[in-house]
């Protein structure tokens, strides 16, 4: 198993924990995994499984709440539509992080 495979698996386990109606950021996932400067690698991991319904990739946004991964869905509006269906609120085109940000915490340390 390559080191990146393990990293990707850990990313997926965190993303599976994001509750409906909440989002987190690529950077918060990377930081939680001890790889603070690897937010781009988190994005690559999610791009590899964008169609798996058991991994809610639509709940991961950039640090500003913007849907920077939307182009990897079947159509660019799909990511926003999924979030809206979960009652996630937006300010313009960005998620209202003051209401919907979820941070990985110590409860996930066994991942």
C-alpha atoms as an extended CHARMM CRD file, in Angstrom:
* protein
*
       111  EXT
         1         1  UNK       CA              0.0000000000        0.0000000000        0.0000000000  PROA      1               0.0000000000
         2         2  UNK       CA              1.3290000000        3.4040000000       -0.9710000000  PROA      2               0.0000000000
         3         3  UNK       CA              1.4670000000        6.1720000000        1.6020000000  PROA      3               0.0000000000
         4         4  UNK       CA             -1.0440000000        8.1920000000       -0.4500000000  PROA      4               0.0000000000
         5         5  UNK       CA             -3.5120000000        5.2660000000       -0.3280000000  PROA      5               0.0000000000
         6         6  UNK       CA             -3.4810000000        5.4280000000        3.4570000000  PROA      6               0.0000000000
         7         7  UNK       CA             -3.9000000000        9.2150000000        3.3720000000  PROA      7               0.0000000000
         8         8  UNK       CA             -6.8040000000        8.9070000000        0.9470000000  PROA      8               0.0000000000
         9         9  UNK       CA             -8.5000000000        6.2790000000        3.1280000000  PROA      9               0.0000000000
        10        10  UNK       CA             -8.2040000000        8.5380000000        6.1490000000  PROA      10              0.0000000000
        11        11  UNK       CA             -9.6820000000       11.4480000000        4.1590000000  PROA      11              0.0000000000
        12        12  UNK       CA            -12.6610000000        9.2670000000        3.1920000000  PROA      12              0.0000000000
        13        13  UNK       CA            -13.2890000000        8.2370000000        6.7940000000  PROA      13              0.0000000000
        14        14  UNK       CA            -13.3740000000       11.8750000000        7.8990000000  PROA      14              0.0000000000
        15        15  UNK       CA            -15.6700000000       12.9300000000        5.0650000000  PROA      15              0.0000000000
        16        16  UNK       CA            -18.0790000000       10.1190000000        5.9590000000  PROA      16              0.0000000000
        17        17  UNK       CA            -18.3850000000       11.7030000000        9.4320000000  PROA      17              0.0000000000
        18        18  UNK       CA            -19.5140000000       15.1360000000        8.2180000000  PROA      18              0.0000000000
        19        19  UNK       CA            -23.1540000000       15.4740000000        9.2920000000  PROA      19              0.0000000000
        20        20  UNK       CA            -25.8920000000       16.3740000000        6.8540000000  PROA      20              0.0000000000
        21        21  UNK       CA            -26.3180000000       20.1560000000        6.7470000000  PROA      21              0.0000000000
        22        22  UNK       CA            -22.6550000000       20.7680000000        7.5870000000  PROA      22              0.0000000000
        23        23  UNK       CA            -19.4960000000       21.2860000000        5.5490000000  PROA      23              0.0000000000
        24        24  UNK       CA            -15.8000000000       21.2480000000        6.2450000000  PROA      24              0.0000000000
        25        25  UNK       CA            -12.7970000000       22.4710000000        4.2910000000  PROA      25              0.0000000000
        26        26  UNK       CA             -9.9830000000       20.7260000000        2.4750000000  PROA      26              0.0000000000
        27        27  UNK       CA             -7.5630000000       22.4990000000        4.7980000000  PROA      27              0.0000000000
        28        28  UNK       CA             -9.2850000000       21.4260000000        8.0190000000  PROA      28              0.0000000000
        29        29  UNK       CA             -9.1840000000       17.8070000000        6.8840000000  PROA      29              0.0000000000
        30        30  UNK       CA             -5.4990000000       18.0970000000        5.9670000000  PROA      30              0.0000000000
        31        31  UNK       CA             -4.6890000000       19.7860000000        9.2760000000  PROA      31              0.0000000000
        32        32  UNK       CA             -6.5610000000       17.1140000000       11.2440000000  PROA      32              0.0000000000
        33        33  UNK       CA             -4.5080000000       14.4590000000        9.4560000000  PROA      33              0.0000000000
        34        34  UNK       CA             -1.2830000000       16.2030000000       10.4320000000  PROA      34              0.0000000000
        35        35  UNK       CA             -0.5680000000       17.4070000000        6.9140000000  PROA      35              0.0000000000
        36        36  UNK       CA             -1.6090000000       21.0500000000        7.1470000000  PROA      36              0.0000000000
        37        37  UNK       CA             -0.1480000000       22.0020000000        3.7660000000  PROA      37              0.0000000000
        38        38  UNK       CA             -1.8170000000       19.1000000000        1.9390000000  PROA      38              0.0000000000
        39        39  UNK       CA             -5.2760000000       20.5250000000        1.2640000000  PROA      39              0.0000000000
        40        40  UNK       CA             -4.7520000000       20.0050000000       -2.4610000000  PROA      40              0.0000000000
        41        41  UNK       CA             -4.0720000000       16.3100000000       -1.8320000000  PROA      41              0.0000000000
        42        42  UNK       CA             -7.4030000000       16.1120000000        0.0280000000  PROA      42              0.0000000000
        43        43  UNK       CA             -9.0330000000       17.4590000000       -3.1360000000  PROA      43              0.0000000000
        44        44  UNK       CA             -7.3050000000       14.8260000000       -5.2480000000  PROA      44              0.0000000000
        45        45  UNK       CA             -8.5270000000       12.1120000000       -2.8860000000  PROA      45              0.0000000000
        46        46  UNK       CA            -12.1080000000       13.3330000000       -3.1750000000  PROA      46              0.0000000000
        47        47  UNK       CA            -11.9100000000       13.6800000000       -6.9350000000  PROA      47              0.0000000000
        48        48  UNK       CA            -11.0070000000        9.9910000000       -7.0880000000  PROA      48              0.0000000000
        49        49  UNK       CA            -14.3390000000        8.9830000000       -5.4780000000  PROA      49              0.0000000000
        50        50  UNK       CA            -16.7210000000       11.7410000000       -6.5140000000  PROA      50              0.0000000000
        51        51  UNK       CA            -19.4080000000        9.2420000000       -7.5830000000  PROA      51              0.0000000000
        52        52  UNK       CA            -19.4400000000        7.1300000000       -4.4250000000  PROA      52              0.0000000000
        53        53  UNK       CA            -22.6130000000        7.9670000000       -2.5460000000  PROA      53              0.0000000000
        54        54  UNK       CA            -21.1650000000        6.6660000000        0.7370000000  PROA      54              0.0000000000
        55        55  UNK       CA            -18.5900000000        9.4840000000        0.7030000000  PROA      55              0.0000000000
        56        56  UNK       CA            -20.3890000000       12.8760000000        0.7360000000  PROA      56              0.0000000000
        57        57  UNK       CA            -17.7790000000       14.8370000000       -1.2230000000  PROA      57              0.0000000000
        58        58  UNK       CA            -20.2690000000       17.6600000000       -1.7290000000  PROA      58              0.0000000000
        59        59  UNK       CA            -19.7850000000       18.5820000000        1.9520000000  PROA      59              0.0000000000
        60        60  UNK       CA            -16.1660000000       19.6760000000        1.4280000000  PROA      60              0.0000000000
        61        61  UNK       CA            -15.5640000000       23.2760000000        0.3470000000  PROA      61              0.0000000000
        62        62  UNK       CA            -12.6050000000       25.6150000000        0.1780000000  PROA      62              0.0000000000
        63        63  UNK       CA            -11.5370000000       27.8520000000        3.0620000000  PROA      63              0.0000000000
        64        64  UNK       CA            -13.8820000000       30.6260000000        1.9110000000  PROA      64              0.0000000000
        65        65  UNK       CA            -16.8940000000       28.3240000000        1.6780000000  PROA      65              0.0000000000
        66        66  UNK       CA            -16.7650000000       28.3100000000       -2.0990000000  PROA      66              0.0000000000
        67        67  UNK       CA            -17.6430000000       25.2120000000       -4.0990000000  PROA      67              0.0000000000
        68        68  UNK       CA            -14.2620000000       24.8010000000       -5.7480000000  PROA      68              0.0000000000
        69        69  UNK       CA            -14.9290000000       21.1010000000       -6.4330000000  PROA      69              0.0000000000
        70        70  UNK       CA            -18.1880000000       21.6590000000       -8.2960000000  PROA      70              0.0000000000
        71        71  UNK       CA            -16.6490000000       21.0060000000      -11.7140000000  PROA      71              0.0000000000
        72        72  UNK       CA            -15.9830000000       17.3870000000      -10.7380000000  PROA      72              0.0000000000
        73        73  UNK       CA            -19.6840000000       16.5510000000      -10.4090000000  PROA      73              0.0000000000
        74        74  UNK       CA            -21.9740000000       15.5080000000      -13.2740000000  PROA      74              0.0000000000
        75        75  UNK       CA            -22.9220000000       19.1550000000      -13.6820000000  PROA      75              0.0000000000
        76        76  UNK       CA            -21.5790000000       22.2300000000      -11.8560000000  PROA      76              0.0000000000
        77        77  UNK       CA            -24.8710000000       22.9410000000      -10.0510000000  PROA      77              0.0000000000
        78        78  UNK       CA            -25.1070000000       19.4170000000       -8.5540000000  PROA      78              0.0000000000
        79        79  UNK       CA            -22.8370000000       20.1610000000       -5.5880000000  PROA      79              0.0000000000
        80        80  UNK       CA            -24.8560000000       23.2340000000       -4.6190000000  PROA      80              0.0000000000
        81        81  UNK       CA            -28.1390000000       21.3950000000       -5.1720000000  PROA      81              0.0000000000
        82        82  UNK       CA            -27.0740000000       18.6400000000       -2.7680000000  PROA      82              0.0000000000
        83        83  UNK       CA            -26.1110000000       21.1850000000       -0.1230000000  PROA      83              0.0000000000
        84        84  UNK       CA            -29.3530000000       23.1160000000       -0.5700000000  PROA      84              0.0000000000
        85        85  UNK       CA            -31.2830000000       19.8590000000       -0.1540000000  PROA      85              0.0000000000
        86        86  UNK       CA            -29.5590000000       19.5540000000        3.2490000000  PROA      86              0.0000000000
        87        87  UNK       CA            -30.6660000000       23.1130000000        4.1360000000  PROA      87              0.0000000000
        88        88  UNK       CA            -27.1740000000       24.5620000000        3.8740000000  PROA      88              0.0000000000
        89        89  UNK       CA            -27.3930000000       28.3390000000        3.5010000000  PROA      89              0.0000000000
        90        90  UNK       CA            -25.3080000000       30.4370000000        1.1550000000  PROA      90              0.0000000000
        91        91  UNK       CA            -24.0850000000       33.9990000000        1.1240000000  PROA      91              0.0000000000
        92        92  UNK       CA            -23.8240000000       34.6760000000       -2.5740000000  PROA      92              0.0000000000
        93        93  UNK       CA            -22.0560000000       31.6330000000       -3.9990000000  PROA      93              0.0000000000
        94        94  UNK       CA            -20.3050000000       30.6300000000       -0.7490000000  PROA      94              0.0000000000
        95        95  UNK       CA            -21.5940000000       28.4600000000        2.0890000000  PROA      95              0.0000000000
        96        96  UNK       CA            -22.3600000000       30.4400000000        5.2480000000  PROA      96              0.0000000000
        97        97  UNK       CA            -19.5190000000       28.9370000000        7.2680000000  PROA      97              0.0000000000
        98        98  UNK       CA            -20.6630000000       30.7290000000       10.4300000000  PROA      98              0.0000000000
        99        99  UNK       CA            -23.7060000000       28.4340000000       10.4290000000  PROA      99              0.0000000000
       100       100  UNK       CA            -22.5640000000       25.2640000000        8.7100000000  PROA      100             0.0000000000
       101       101  UNK       CA            -18.8470000000       24.6830000000        9.3820000000  PROA      101             0.0000000000
       102       102  UNK       CA            -18.0140000000       21.3100000000       10.9380000000  PROA      102             0.0000000000
       103       103  UNK       CA            -14.5140000000       20.7080000000       12.2690000000  PROA      103             0.0000000000
       104       104  UNK       CA            -12.9570000000       17.2990000000       12.7370000000  PROA      104             0.0000000000
       105       105  UNK       CA            -12.2160000000       16.9560000000       16.4320000000  PROA      105             0.0000000000
       106       106  UNK       CA            -10.7080000000       14.6610000000       19.0020000000  PROA      106             0.0000000000
       107       107  UNK       CA            -13.6810000000       12.3000000000       18.7020000000  PROA      107             0.0000000000
       108       108  UNK       CA            -12.1880000000       11.2210000000       15.3740000000  PROA      108             0.0000000000
       109       109  UNK       CA             -8.6450000000       10.5520000000       16.6170000000  PROA      109             0.0000000000
       110       110  UNK       CA             -8.9200000000        6.8180000000       15.9410000000  PROA      110             0.0000000000
       111       111  UNK       CA             -9.1220000000        7.4270000000       12.1840000000  PROA      111             0.0000000000
